[in-house]
């Protein structure tokens, strides 16, 4: 019997309370994002309650996941991934797979963006807070940053001499460089003035950033969330003729297949293709 077999036997001898407590150390290694880690703990907590005193098994895991079959495909996919990671660690991986439909990213027109910013400017708070919130919006719109990436930015990650910012440990734990538009560089220069290079740029959690955008979108009566801003950035690049590989690098996508979804909405390319017929 190999080391994997012995490890599996040791895990299978533990009570569920011991098993899930042991796995918590794995979560710290698997999820660098605090939000992702907390979601995994929550889902696994429900799974533990569902099991009761019965030991985990692929059959019980499948029954647990079936309870969420009426949820959004993306939600079910996340839950399946969390449970399957646990079951794989336990030594009994799931044989089921969840596929997420490839949908066209949400499109935001300039009028909706104007309304979003106007709503944010109308917020009754200090002027500097308003400027910070507008900058957060623009980091999504003009740099394509995810909410976690905005949250993780430090002042030292902004290099105004070279006119770019560095996204450190983005998704897939990869660093990337994103060049700054003149207007975004001007916003950042004003915002970071007098701040320590080691300081957090915003000192806000990802969920707080999402909350700010959600509040403004609701007040403006527009369908926008934090990731919509990133979609807009990508779509603008594609519509302006940027090659798809450059778009992939700017977004920090691991696979070109992920980026190509933005080609579906490129009206000019579609019309040119039909015209050639």
Residue, then its C-alpha position, 0 to 999 in steps of 0.5 A: x500500500x502506497x503513501x496515498x492509500x495510507x493517507x486515505x485510510x487515516x482520513x477515513x478513520x476520522x469523525x466528520x468533526x475531525x475531518x472538516x477541521x483538518x481540511x480547514x488548513x487546506x482552504x488557507x492554501x487553496x484560496x488566497x482570496x478571503x471571500x473565496x475562503x469564506x464561501x468554501x467554509x460556508x458550503x462545506x459547513x452545510x455539507x457537514x450538516x447534511x452528512x450528519x454522522x454518515x461518512x462522506x461519499x461521492x453518492x452523498x456529495x452528489x445528493x447534497x449538490x442536487x439540492x442546488x440544481x435550481x440555482x444559477x449554473x455558475x453558483x452550482x459550478x462553484x459549489x461543485x468545485x468546492x465539494x469536489x476539492x474536498x472529496x478529492x483530498x478525502x480520496x473519493x473524487x466526484x465523477x460528475x461534472x458541471x458545465x457553465x453555459x458560455x454566455x455573452x458578457x453583459x454590455x454597458x453603454x456610455x449612458x449607463x456609466x454616466x448615470x452610475x458616476x452621477x449617482x456616486x457623485x451625489x452620495x452625501x459624503x466627503x469629497x475625497x471619498x467621492x473621488x476614491x469611489x470614482x477612481x475605483x469605478x475607473x480602475x474597472x472601466x479603464x484597466x479591467x481590474x477585478x474587485x479583488x485586484x483593486x482591493x489588493x493594490x498598494x501605492x507602490x504598485x502604481x508607477x507613474x514614471x512608467x505609466x502603468x500599474x502592477x497587478x500582483x497575484x491576480x487570478x491564477x496567482x499571476x502578476x501582470x502589468x496594465x498600462x494607464x490611460x492619461x485620465x486614469x494616470x491623472x486620477x491616480x497621481x492626485x489620489x496617491x499624493x502624500x501616501x506611503x508607498x507601502x500603504x494599501x491604495x484603498x484599504x477596502x475589502x472586495x465585498x465593500x468595493x462590490x457594495x459601493x458599485x451595487x449601491x450606486x447602480x441601484x440609485x442610478x437604476x442601471x444594471x451594473x455590477x463590479x465585474x461589468x466594468x471589467x467586461x466593458x474594458x475588454x469589449x472596448x479593446x476588442x471593438x477598437x481593433x486590439x488583437x485578442x492575445x493582447x486583450x488576454x494579457x491585459x485581462x490576465x486570462x489563462x486561456x485565450x478561450x476565455x477572452x474570445x467570448x468578447x468577440x461575439x459582440x463585435x458588430x464590425x467584425x460580424x458585419x464585415x464577415x457577412x459582407x464578404x459573402 
